[in-house]
């Protein structure tokens, strides 16, 4: 059974961003499965690389839409994006420099990202767009 199963509760009602978020779910589930099978060392490098690419692309796309639609919480949201980007970078750096597999820390960061960032922060722009007829 997957650690995270996508359902409508996670949706921000923007198909492109929902697809992006589903990538995050897949990464979390892949890592979780590998950890259960004691094989995280086989996937962690790829997951951290994918996360690094993901944050750059996904955050840039979200930020463009927030600016274009005049989301008033943009600066605060940008700070959250910067914080998550820094966390991903630190995990990748730790793995590369120390050779230690940060599976647990990476999974905890992903869980927090899904439960806090998507379910709280991303829902704020979704609510703003919806209540202002911007979707």
Helices and strands as residue ranges (DSSP letters): G 8-10, H 15-36, H 40-68, H 74-98, H 103-112, I 113-122, H 123-131
